[in-house]
Amino acid sequence: MNRYPPWKNVVMLLALAVGFLYTLPNFFGEVPGVQISSGSATVKLDSSVLDTVESTLNENDVHANNIIFDSRNQNPTIYLQVKDTDTQLRVKDLLQKTLNTDPNDPTYIVSLNLQSASPRWLSALHALPMHLGLDLRGGVHFLLQVDLHDALNKRLDSDATDGRILLHDKSIDDSYVNRIGQTVVVNCKNQDDASRAYHLLADNITELSWHLLPVSHDYKVVGKFALGVQKIVLDSALKQNILTLNNRVNELGVAEPIVHRQGEDRIVVELPGVQDTAKAKDIIGRTATLEARMADYPNPVRSIKSPAPDGYDLFTQGNGAPIYLKKQIIFTGHRITDASVDFDEHQRPSVKIRLDAHGGQVLRDVSRNNINKMMAIVLFEKNRSEILTVATIRSELGENFQITGQLTPQAATDLALLLRAGSLAAPMEIIEERTLGPSVGLDNIRKGFNSVQYGFLAITVFIISYYMLFGLISVIALSVNLFLLVAALSIIRATLTLPGIAAIALTLGMAIDANVLINERIREELRHGASAQLSIQNGFLHAWVTILDSSITMLIAGLALLTFGSGPVRGFAVVYCIGILTSMFSAVFFARGLVNIWYGKKKRLKSLAIGQIWSPKDYT
């Protein structure tokens, strides 16, 4: 009557194995480490850097417990694990001097952090520990101020470029379009051109409110943002900065960075496990911007010191060769929606780029009038500029186009990565920074796990003393629930914070509540004179409906927190929702399996070790 089919017993064993395997890495803790990543968006780590690192350590008689070259991400990273903090600092100084010949212009970022000490065989099985939040692991916290005023200026510059192209296409050539302050101003020589320009701009550039203003002998068409549109532009710029910053930080290999908005114009960045604040600033400072410009100045550059003519800027490319680029920006990085490696008709590596609708329209208009001329894509990073590519426009371009030339497969991959990562819509500066030491994080972990441990112990004492053997089975099921919860968090690589530990403690209480319902249902069946085996069967069956109803209502509340919450609230909700699902499995499926193993083969079972069974007369 109370026996599981073989496949259910297999499921129980698999659940135990998975829970144990993926929980195990969390018990090994962390060790001091050194992380090496690229210091420039155009430089990538390769095996030669790894060879340099190993030879440097051998020459200086420094031992690293483990050296890992992680090339799975787009930006490879080298991780070194050492025995103590003194060795960590020595390794960092040695590699800093060896890899970066110019300290003011570092090629590679060598930073201090904490790394998991779990053995390699667990990592090979992708059994990795949970990420720990800043409050548990230590690290650095930055608050960045976004210059939204500059974001508006960039948007107005883009609108001015669009307006210039529109007027040129309609042969309104005697007009001059420029951004002045927070407005776009079109100067016209006569009223007819001014009226035509006004209607054309009002119909096509709708995010600006346009006005026709006569000034002495000239006429001006002035456009400026309406208040509601200005707010939309600012929100869009802030979201673009968050997305770009997230992409840049993630691709640097920092373990589980946290990037989110705070208030109207600020962004919070948390880098758990990073101990070196100076290097963390370098990581934050790696937010680059991209611009596409025309390179069609007819006269060659004679010298790098030659002044740039009006309407042009002087840049250098390749081995330092100077080149003039137009100041007019065709599109910026935030117009790029995707960039991927492809091959042209001759099977040579190329980069396939897709722009948004607005950027595609501007590029189409510009390229139509500049066939066989050169277009450059420029990367601005750390107050420096670098020309990524200069390509000849062979035909009219649009939203989708290719960059071809003397690109190697690796160069094409790197360029696609840079373009895909996007650019900042507005500049930022760090206005606040905090460093939380690992000792503070360890103290928080100790207090958090003590609360879970003492709560579990108190539950164990009460439930066993009240329900006897069934209480022990409930405690075993509760332990399995805890293992499965931690394993699930480790598998999805969730970030555990102090609110998450609180959610674990709450999950224990909810899970044991399900076992209490089951045990009381079994007692009720015994009180009504049912046999022991029938009481077990009916007790689990009837309790399951109640457990399912209560779990669904709690899950709805948890999903609401997960959907609308942010930061610590969201971290709490993740653990809470997963805990509800694992508690349903452990309380109903796993506990029933243990009861079946103990009592299922006893055909003449007369009593159950489930504590005191109160008779019906006790309730009259």
C-alpha positions as CSV (number, residue, x, y, z in Angstrom):
1,M,0.0,0.0,0.0
2,N,2.7,2.5,1.0
3,R,5.5,1.7,-1.4
4,Y,7.1,3.9,-4.1
5,P,7.7,2.5,-7.5
6,P,11.4,2.1,-8.4
7,W,11.5,5.3,-10.5
8,K,10.4,7.5,-7.5
9,N,13.2,6.0,-5.3
10,V,15.6,6.8,-8.1
11,V,14.4,10.4,-8.1
12,M,14.9,10.6,-4.4
13,L,18.5,9.4,-4.7
14,L,19.2,11.8,-7.6
15,A,17.8,14.7,-5.5
16,L,20.1,13.8,-2.7
17,A,23.1,13.4,-5.0
18,V,22.4,16.7,-6.8
19,G,21.8,18.6,-3.5
20,F,25.0,17.3,-2.0
21,L,27.2,17.9,-5.1
22,Y,26.1,21.5,-5.7
23,T,26.0,22.4,-2.1
24,L,29.5,21.1,-1.4
25,P,31.5,24.0,-3.1
26,N,30.0,26.5,-0.6
27,F,31.8,24.8,2.2
28,F,35.3,25.4,0.9
29,G,35.3,29.2,1.4
30,E,37.5,31.7,-0.4
31,V,41.2,32.4,-0.7
32,P,43.2,35.6,-1.6
33,G,43.6,35.9,-5.4
34,V,44.9,38.1,-8.2
35,Q,42.9,38.8,-11.3
36,I,44.4,39.9,-14.6
37,S,42.2,41.4,-17.3
38,S,42.6,43.6,-20.3
39,G,43.3,47.3,-19.5
40,S,42.1,48.5,-22.9
41,A,39.0,47.7,-24.9
42,T,41.2,46.8,-27.9
43,V,43.6,44.5,-26.0
44,K,42.8,40.9,-25.2
45,L,44.5,38.3,-23.0
46,D,46.0,35.3,-24.8
47,S,48.2,32.3,-23.9
48,S,51.4,34.4,-24.3
49,V,50.3,36.5,-21.3
50,L,49.7,33.3,-19.3
51,D,53.3,32.2,-20.2
52,T,54.7,35.6,-19.0
53,V,52.8,35.3,-15.7
54,E,54.1,31.8,-15.0
55,S,57.7,32.7,-15.9
56,T,57.6,35.8,-13.7
57,L,56.4,33.8,-10.7
58,N,59.1,31.1,-11.3
59,E,61.9,33.7,-11.7
60,N,61.0,35.3,-8.4
61,D,60.4,32.0,-6.6
62,V,56.7,32.8,-5.9
63,H,54.2,29.9,-5.6
64,A,50.6,30.1,-6.7
65,N,48.2,27.5,-5.5
66,N,46.3,27.6,-8.7
67,I,46.4,29.5,-12.0
68,I,43.3,29.5,-14.2
69,F,43.0,30.9,-17.7
70,D,39.3,31.5,-18.3
71,S,38.8,32.0,-22.0
72,R,35.1,31.1,-22.0
73,N,33.9,34.8,-22.1
74,Q,34.5,37.3,-24.8
75,N,37.1,38.9,-22.6
76,P,39.5,36.2,-21.2
77,T,40.8,36.6,-17.7
78,I,43.6,35.0,-15.7
79,Y,43.0,34.1,-12.0
80,L,45.7,33.3,-9.6
81,Q,45.1,31.8,-6.1
82,V,47.7,32.2,-3.4
83,K,48.0,31.1,0.3
84,D,47.9,34.5,2.1
85,T,47.5,38.2,1.7
86,D,51.2,38.9,1.8
87,T,51.8,36.7,-1.2
88,Q,48.8,38.2,-2.8
89,L,50.3,41.7,-2.6
90,R,53.7,40.5,-3.8
91,V,52.3,38.8,-6.8
92,K,50.2,41.8,-7.7
93,D,53.3,44.1,-7.6
94,L,55.4,41.7,-9.6
95,L,52.9,41.3,-12.4
96,Q,52.0,45.0,-12.4
97,K,55.6,45.9,-13.2
98,T,56.1,43.0,-15.7
99,L,52.9,43.4,-17.7
100,N,52.7,47.2,-17.7
101,T,55.8,48.9,-18.9
102,D,54.1,52.3,-18.6
103,P,52.4,52.7,-15.2
104,N,50.4,55.8,-16.5
105,D,49.0,53.8,-19.4
106,P,48.5,50.2,-18.2
107,T,47.9,47.6,-20.8
108,Y,46.5,45.1,-18.3
109,I,44.6,45.5,-15.1
110,V,46.1,43.5,-12.2
111,S,43.6,43.6,-9.2
112,L,43.2,41.9,-5.9
113,N,40.1,39.8,-5.1
114,L,38.8,36.8,-3.3
115,Q,38.3,33.5,-5.2
116,S,36.6,30.2,-4.5
117,A,38.8,27.5,-2.9
118,S,36.7,24.6,-4.2
119,P,38.7,21.8,-5.9
120,R,39.1,21.6,-9.7
121,W,37.0,18.4,-10.1
122,L,33.9,20.3,-8.7
123,S,34.5,23.2,-11.1
124,A,34.8,20.7,-14.0
125,L,31.3,19.5,-13.1
126,H,30.2,23.2,-13.1
127,A,29.5,22.8,-9.3
128,L,30.3,26.4,-8.2
129,P,29.6,28.2,-5.0
130,M,26.9,30.9,-4.7
131,H,27.9,34.4,-5.4
132,L,28.1,36.4,-2.2
133,G,26.8,40.0,-2.1
134,L,28.8,43.0,-0.9
135,D,27.5,42.7,2.6
136,L,28.8,39.1,2.9
137,R,32.0,39.1,0.8
138,G,33.4,42.6,1.1
139,G,34.3,44.6,-2.0
140,V,33.8,48.2,-3.3
141,H,30.7,50.3,-3.7
142,F,30.6,53.3,-6.1
143,L,27.9,55.9,-6.6
144,L,28.2,57.6,-9.9
145,Q,26.7,60.9,-11.0
146,V,25.4,61.0,-14.6
147,D,25.7,64.3,-16.5
148,L,22.2,64.5,-17.9
149,H,22.9,68.0,-19.2
150,D,25.5,66.6,-21.5
151,A,23.0,63.8,-22.6
152,L,20.6,66.5,-23.7
153,N,23.3,68.3,-25.6
154,K,24.3,65.0,-27.4
155,R,20.6,64.4,-28.4
156,L,20.3,68.0,-29.7
157,D,23.6,67.6,-31.6
158,S,22.0,64.5,-33.2
159,D,18.8,66.3,-34.0
160,A,20.9,69.2,-35.5
161,T,22.7,66.7,-37.8
162,D,19.3,65.2,-38.8
163,G,17.9,68.6,-39.6
164,R,21.0,69.6,-41.6
165,I,20.5,66.5,-43.8
166,L,16.8,67.1,-44.2
167,L,17.3,70.7,-45.3
168,H,20.1,69.7,-47.7
169,D,17.9,67.0,-49.4
170,K,15.1,69.6,-49.9
171,S,17.6,72.1,-51.4
172,I,17.3,74.6,-48.6
173,D,21.0,75.2,-48.9
174,D,21.3,78.7,-47.6
175,S,20.3,77.7,-44.1
176,Y,22.7,77.1,-41.2
177,V,21.8,74.5,-38.5
178,N,23.6,74.5,-35.2
179,R,23.0,73.7,-31.5
180,I,23.1,76.8,-29.3
181,G,22.7,76.0,-25.6
182,Q,19.6,73.8,-25.2
183,T,18.1,74.7,-28.6
184,V,18.6,73.8,-32.2
185,V,18.8,77.0,-34.3
186,V,18.3,77.2,-38.1
187,N,19.3,80.5,-39.7
188,C,17.6,81.3,-43.0
189,K,18.1,84.3,-45.4
190,N,14.4,84.7,-46.4
191,Q,11.0,84.1,-45.1
192,D,10.1,81.4,-47.7
193,D,13.1,79.2,-46.8
194,A,12.4,79.7,-43.1
195,S,8.7,78.7,-43.6
196,R,9.7,75.6,-45.6
197,A,12.4,74.7,-43.0
198,Y,9.8,75.1,-40.2
199,H,7.3,72.8,-41.7
200,L,9.9,70.2,-42.8
201,L,11.5,70.1,-39.3
202,A,8.2,70.1,-37.5
203,D,7.0,67.1,-39.5
204,N,10.2,65.0,-39.3
205,I,11.9,65.8,-36.0
206,T,8.9,65.6,-33.7
207,E,10.7,65.3,-30.4
208,L,11.5,69.1,-30.6
209,S,9.0,71.9,-30.4
210,W,9.7,74.3,-33.4
211,H,9.1,78.0,-33.6
212,L,9.6,80.5,-36.4
213,L,11.2,83.7,-35.2
214,P,12.0,86.8,-37.4
215,V,15.2,88.5,-36.3
216,S,16.1,91.8,-38.1
217,H,16.9,90.9,-41.7
218,D,17.2,87.1,-41.0
219,Y,14.7,84.5,-40.0
220,K,15.3,81.7,-37.4
221,V,13.7,78.4,-36.8
222,V,14.3,77.4,-33.2
223,G,13.6,73.9,-31.7
224,K,13.7,72.9,-28.1
225,F,12.6,70.0,-26.0
226,A,9.1,70.0,-24.4
227,L,9.2,69.2,-20.7
228,G,7.7,65.7,-21.1
229,V,9.9,64.8,-24.0
230,Q,13.0,66.0,-22.1
231,K,12.2,63.6,-19.2
232,I,11.9,60.7,-21.7
233,V,15.2,61.6,-23.2
234,L,16.9,61.8,-19.8
235,D,15.4,58.4,-18.7
236,S,16.5,56.8,-21.9
237,A,20.1,58.1,-21.5
238,L,20.2,56.8,-17.9
239,K,19.0,53.4,-19.0
240,Q,21.5,53.3,-21.8
241,N,24.3,54.1,-19.4
242,I,23.2,51.3,-17.0
243,L,23.1,48.8,-19.8
244,T,26.4,49.8,-21.3
245,L,28.1,49.9,-17.8
246,N,26.7,46.5,-17.0
247,N,28.0,45.1,-20.3
248,R,31.5,46.5,-19.8
249,V,31.8,45.4,-16.1
250,N,30.4,41.9,-16.9
251,E,32.9,41.4,-19.7
252,L,35.8,42.2,-17.4
253,G,35.2,39.1,-15.4
254,V,34.3,40.7,-12.1
255,A,32.2,38.1,-10.1
256,E,28.5,39.1,-10.1
257,P,28.7,42.9,-10.3
258,I,25.6,44.8,-9.3
259,V,24.6,47.9,-11.4
260,H,21.3,49.7,-10.8
261,R,19.7,53.1,-10.8
262,Q,19.4,55.3,-7.7
263,G,17.2,58.4,-7.8
264,E,16.9,60.5,-10.9
265,D,20.5,60.8,-12.1
266,R,22.7,58.4,-10.2
267,I,23.9,54.8,-10.7
268,V,25.2,52.4,-8.0
269,V,27.9,49.9,-8.9
270,E,28.9,47.2,-6.4
271,L,31.9,44.9,-7.1
272,P,31.9,42.1,-4.5
273,G,35.2,40.5,-3.8
274,V,37.3,43.3,-5.2
275,Q,39.8,44.5,-2.6
276,D,41.8,47.0,-4.7
277,T,39.8,50.3,-4.9
278,A,42.2,51.9,-7.4
279,K,41.9,49.1,-9.8
280,A,38.1,49.0,-9.3
281,K,38.1,52.6,-10.4
282,D,39.9,51.6,-13.6
283,I,37.3,49.0,-14.2
284,I,34.5,51.6,-13.8
285,G,36.5,54.1,-16.0
286,R,36.5,51.7,-18.9
287,T,33.2,53.0,-20.2
288,A,34.1,53.9,-23.8
289,T,32.1,55.8,-26.4
290,L,32.0,55.2,-30.1
291,E,31.5,57.7,-32.9
292,A,31.3,57.3,-36.7
293,R,32.7,60.2,-38.8
294,M,33.6,61.0,-42.4
295,A,37.2,61.2,-43.4
296,D,37.0,63.0,-46.7
297,Y,39.3,66.0,-46.3
298,P,40.9,66.5,-49.7
299,N,44.4,67.6,-48.7
300,P,46.7,65.1,-46.9
301,V,48.0,65.8,-43.4
302,R,51.6,67.1,-43.5
303,S,52.4,66.8,-39.8
304,I,50.8,65.7,-36.6
305,K,51.4,69.2,-35.3
306,S,49.5,70.8,-38.2
307,P,46.4,72.6,-37.1
308,A,43.1,71.0,-38.2
309,P,41.1,73.0,-40.7
310,D,37.7,74.3,-39.8
311,G,35.1,71.6,-39.4
312,Y,37.7,68.8,-38.8
313,D,39.5,67.1,-35.9
314,L,43.0,65.6,-36.0
315,F,43.3,61.9,-35.1
316,T,46.0,59.2,-35.4
317,Q,45.6,55.7,-36.7
318,G,47.7,52.5,-36.9
319,N,51.3,53.3,-36.2
320,G,50.6,57.0,-35.5
321,A,49.7,58.2,-38.9
322,P,47.7,61.4,-38.7
323,I,44.2,61.7,-40.3
324,Y,41.5,64.4,-40.4
325,L,37.9,63.5,-39.5
326,K,34.9,65.7,-39.8
327,K,33.5,67.0,-36.6
328,Q,30.0,66.1,-37.7
329,I,29.0,62.8,-36.1
330,I,27.1,60.3,-38.3
331,F,26.0,58.0,-35.4
332,T,27.2,57.1,-32.0
333,G,27.5,53.7,-30.2
334,H,24.0,53.9,-28.7
335,R,22.5,53.6,-32.2
336,I,24.1,50.1,-32.6
337,T,21.7,47.4,-31.8
338,D,23.9,44.4,-32.7
339,A,27.3,43.6,-34.2
340,S,28.5,40.1,-35.1
341,V,31.4,38.5,-37.0
342,D,30.5,37.5,-40.6
343,F,32.2,36.8,-43.9
344,D,32.0,38.8,-47.2
345,E,31.6,37.4,-50.7
346,H,35.3,36.5,-50.8
347,Q,35.1,34.6,-47.5
348,R,37.1,37.3,-45.7
349,P,36.3,38.2,-42.1
350,S,34.0,41.1,-41.7
351,V,31.8,42.8,-39.0
352,K,28.1,42.9,-39.6
353,I,26.5,45.9,-37.9
354,R,22.8,46.7,-37.3
355,L,21.6,50.2,-36.4
356,D,18.3,51.3,-35.0
357,A,15.8,52.9,-37.4
358,H,17.0,56.5,-36.7
359,G,20.7,55.7,-37.1
360,G,20.0,53.7,-40.3
361,Q,18.2,56.6,-41.8
362,V,21.0,59.1,-41.1
363,L,23.6,56.7,-42.4
364,R,21.6,56.1,-45.5
365,D,21.4,59.8,-46.2
366,V,25.1,60.4,-45.5
367,S,26.4,57.4,-47.5
368,R,24.3,58.2,-50.5
369,N,26.2,61.5,-50.9
370,N,29.6,60.1,-50.1
371,I,30.2,57.0,-52.3
372,N,33.9,56.0,-52.5
373,K,34.7,58.2,-49.5
374,M,36.1,57.0,-46.2
375,M,34.2,56.6,-43.0
376,A,35.9,56.0,-39.7
377,I,34.7,54.5,-36.4
378,V,36.5,56.1,-33.4
379,L,36.7,54.8,-29.8
380,F,37.0,57.3,-27.0
381,E,38.3,55.8,-23.8
382,K,40.0,57.4,-20.8
383,N,40.2,60.8,-22.5
384,R,42.0,59.2,-25.4
385,S,40.8,58.4,-28.9
386,E,41.6,55.4,-31.1
387,I,40.5,54.8,-34.7
388,L,39.1,51.3,-34.8
389,T,38.6,51.1,-38.5
390,V,38.6,53.3,-41.6
391,A,36.5,51.8,-44.4
392,T,35.5,53.0,-47.9
393,I,31.8,53.5,-48.6
394,R,31.1,51.4,-51.7
395,S,27.4,51.8,-51.9
396,E,24.4,53.3,-50.1
397,L,24.2,52.0,-46.5
398,G,21.3,51.6,-44.2
399,E,20.4,49.9,-41.0
400,N,22.4,46.8,-41.9
401,F,25.9,47.0,-43.3
402,Q,29.3,45.4,-43.2
403,I,32.8,46.6,-42.3
404,T,35.3,44.8,-44.5
405,G,39.1,45.1,-45.1
406,Q,42.2,43.6,-43.8
407,L,40.6,42.1,-40.7
408,T,41.8,38.9,-39.1
409,P,39.2,36.6,-37.5
410,Q,40.4,37.7,-34.0
411,A,40.3,41.4,-35.0
412,A,36.8,41.0,-36.4
413,T,35.7,39.4,-33.1
414,D,37.2,42.1,-31.0
415,L,35.7,44.9,-33.1
416,A,32.2,43.2,-32.9
417,L,32.5,43.0,-29.2
418,L,33.3,46.7,-28.8
419,L,30.5,47.8,-31.1
420,R,28.0,45.4,-29.4
421,A,28.9,46.7,-25.9
422,G,27.6,50.1,-26.9
423,S,28.6,53.5,-25.6
424,L,27.6,55.9,-22.8
425,A,24.7,58.3,-23.6
426,A,26.1,60.7,-21.0
427,P,29.4,61.0,-19.1
428,M,29.6,60.0,-15.4
429,E,31.8,60.7,-12.4
430,I,32.3,58.9,-9.1
431,I,30.9,61.0,-6.3
432,E,31.1,58.4,-3.5
433,E,33.1,55.2,-2.9
434,R,33.1,52.7,0.0
435,T,35.2,49.7,0.7
436,L,33.9,46.9,2.8
437,G,36.6,44.6,4.1
438,P,36.4,40.8,3.9
439,S,36.5,40.6,7.7
440,V,33.2,42.5,8.0
441,G,31.7,40.2,5.4
442,L,32.9,37.1,7.3
443,D,31.3,38.4,10.5
444,N,28.0,39.0,8.7
445,I,28.2,35.4,7.3
446,R,28.9,34.0,10.8
447,K,26.0,35.9,12.3
448,G,23.6,35.0,9.5
449,F,24.5,31.3,9.5
450,N,24.3,31.2,13.3
451,S,20.7,32.4,13.1
452,V,19.9,29.6,10.6
453,Q,21.7,27.0,12.6
454,Y,20.1,27.9,16.0
455,G,16.7,28.1,14.3
456,F,17.2,24.7,12.7
457,L,18.3,23.2,16.1
458,A,15.3,24.6,17.9
459,I,12.9,23.2,15.2
460,T,14.7,19.8,15.5
461,V,14.3,19.6,19.3
462,F,10.6,20.5,19.2
463,I,9.5,18.4,16.2
464,I,11.3,15.2,17.4
465,S,10.0,15.5,21.0
466,Y,6.4,16.1,19.7
467,Y,6.2,13.7,16.8
468,M,8.8,11.1,17.7
469,L,10.0,9.1,14.6
470,F,7.8,11.1,12.3
471,G,9.4,14.2,13.7
472,L,12.9,12.7,12.9
473,I,11.7,12.1,9.3
474,S,10.4,15.7,9.2
475,V,13.9,16.9,10.3
476,I,15.6,14.8,7.6
477,A,13.2,16.1,5.0
478,L,13.9,19.7,6.3
479,S,17.7,19.0,5.9
480,V,17.1,17.8,2.3
481,N,15.1,21.0,1.7
482,L,18.0,23.1,2.9
483,F,20.5,21.2,0.7
484,L,18.2,21.5,-2.4
485,L,17.7,25.2,-1.8
486,V,21.4,26.0,-1.5
487,A,22.1,23.7,-4.5
488,A,19.5,25.5,-6.6
489,L,21.0,28.9,-5.7
490,S,24.4,27.6,-6.7
491,I,23.2,26.2,-10.0
492,I,21.6,29.5,-11.1
493,R,24.6,31.4,-9.7
494,A,22.3,33.6,-7.5
495,T,23.8,36.3,-5.3
496,L,23.4,35.6,-1.6
497,T,23.0,38.6,0.7
498,L,21.9,39.1,4.3
499,P,18.2,39.4,3.2
500,G,18.8,36.1,1.4
501,I,19.9,34.4,4.6
502,A,16.8,35.8,6.3
503,A,14.8,34.2,3.5
504,I,16.5,30.8,4.2
505,A,15.5,31.0,7.9
506,L,11.9,31.9,6.9
507,T,11.9,29.0,4.4
508,L,12.8,26.5,7.2
509,G,9.7,27.6,9.2
510,M,7.4,27.3,6.2
511,A,8.8,23.9,5.2
512,I,8.4,22.4,8.7
513,D,4.8,23.8,8.7
514,A,4.0,21.4,5.8
515,N,5.3,18.5,7.8
516,V,3.2,19.5,10.8
517,L,0.1,19.5,8.6
518,I,1.0,16.0,7.3
519,N,1.7,14.6,10.8
520,E,-1.6,16.0,12.2
521,R,-3.6,14.6,9.3
522,I,-2.1,11.2,10.0
523,R,-3.0,11.6,13.7
524,E,-6.5,12.5,12.7
525,E,-6.9,9.4,10.7
526,L,-5.6,7.3,13.6
527,R,-8.1,8.9,16.0
528,H,-11.0,8.0,13.6
529,G,-10.0,4.3,13.8
530,A,-8.2,3.9,10.5
531,S,-5.4,1.4,10.2
532,A,-1.8,2.5,10.4
533,Q,-1.1,2.0,6.7
534,L,-4.3,3.7,5.6
535,S,-3.7,6.6,8.0
536,I,-0.3,7.2,6.3
537,Q,-1.9,7.1,2.8
538,N,-4.8,9.4,3.7
539,G,-2.7,11.7,5.8
540,F,-0.3,12.6,3.0
541,L,-3.1,12.7,0.4
542,H,-5.4,15.0,2.3
543,A,-2.5,17.3,3.6
544,W,-1.2,17.7,0.0
545,V,-4.2,19.8,-1.1
546,T,-3.8,22.2,1.9
547,I,0.0,22.4,1.3
548,L,-0.5,23.1,-2.4
549,D,-3.0,25.9,-1.7
550,S,-0.9,27.6,0.9
551,S,2.3,27.3,-1.2
552,I,0.6,28.9,-4.2
553,T,-0.6,31.9,-2.2
554,M,2.9,32.3,-0.7
555,L,4.4,31.9,-4.2
556,I,2.2,34.7,-5.6
557,A,3.4,37.0,-2.9
558,G,7.0,36.0,-3.6
559,L,6.6,36.6,-7.4
560,A,5.2,40.0,-6.7
561,L,8.3,40.9,-4.7
562,L,10.5,39.5,-7.4
563,T,8.7,41.4,-10.1
564,F,8.4,44.8,-8.5
565,G,11.2,44.7,-6.0
566,S,14.9,45.7,-6.5
567,G,18.2,45.3,-4.7
568,P,17.9,43.5,-1.3
569,V,14.1,42.9,-1.8
570,R,14.7,41.1,-5.0
571,G,17.5,39.0,-3.5
572,F,15.1,38.0,-0.7
573,A,12.4,37.1,-3.2
574,V,14.6,34.8,-5.2
575,V,15.5,32.7,-2.2
576,Y,11.9,32.8,-0.9
577,C,10.4,31.6,-4.2
578,I,12.9,28.8,-4.6
579,G,12.5,27.8,-1.0
580,I,8.7,27.4,-1.4
581,L,9.3,25.0,-4.4
582,T,11.9,22.9,-2.6
583,S,9.8,22.7,0.6
584,M,6.9,21.2,-1.4
585,F,9.2,18.5,-2.8
586,S,10.9,17.7,0.5
587,A,7.8,17.8,2.7
588,V,5.5,15.8,0.5
589,F,7.5,13.7,-1.9
590,F,10.7,13.0,0.0
591,A,9.2,12.7,3.5
592,R,6.6,10.2,2.1
593,G,9.5,8.2,0.6
594,L,11.2,7.9,3.9
595,V,8.0,6.8,5.6
596,N,7.5,4.2,2.9
597,I,11.0,2.9,3.4
598,W,10.5,2.5,7.1
599,Y,6.8,1.3,7.3
600,G,6.0,0.2,3.7
601,K,7.1,-3.4,4.1
602,K,5.3,-4.0,7.4
603,K,2.0,-5.7,6.5
604,R,0.7,-6.1,10.1
605,L,1.5,-2.6,11.3
606,K,-0.6,-1.8,14.4
607,S,0.9,1.5,15.6
608,L,3.0,4.5,14.4
609,A,5.7,6.3,16.3
610,I,4.0,9.7,15.8
611,G,3.7,10.9,19.4
612,Q,0.6,11.1,21.7
613,I,-2.6,10.3,19.8
614,W,-5.4,12.3,21.6
615,S,-8.7,10.3,21.7
616,P,-12.0,11.9,20.5
617,K,-13.3,12.2,24.1
618,D,-10.5,14.6,24.8
619,Y,-12.3,17.2,22.6
620,T,-15.8,16.8,24.1
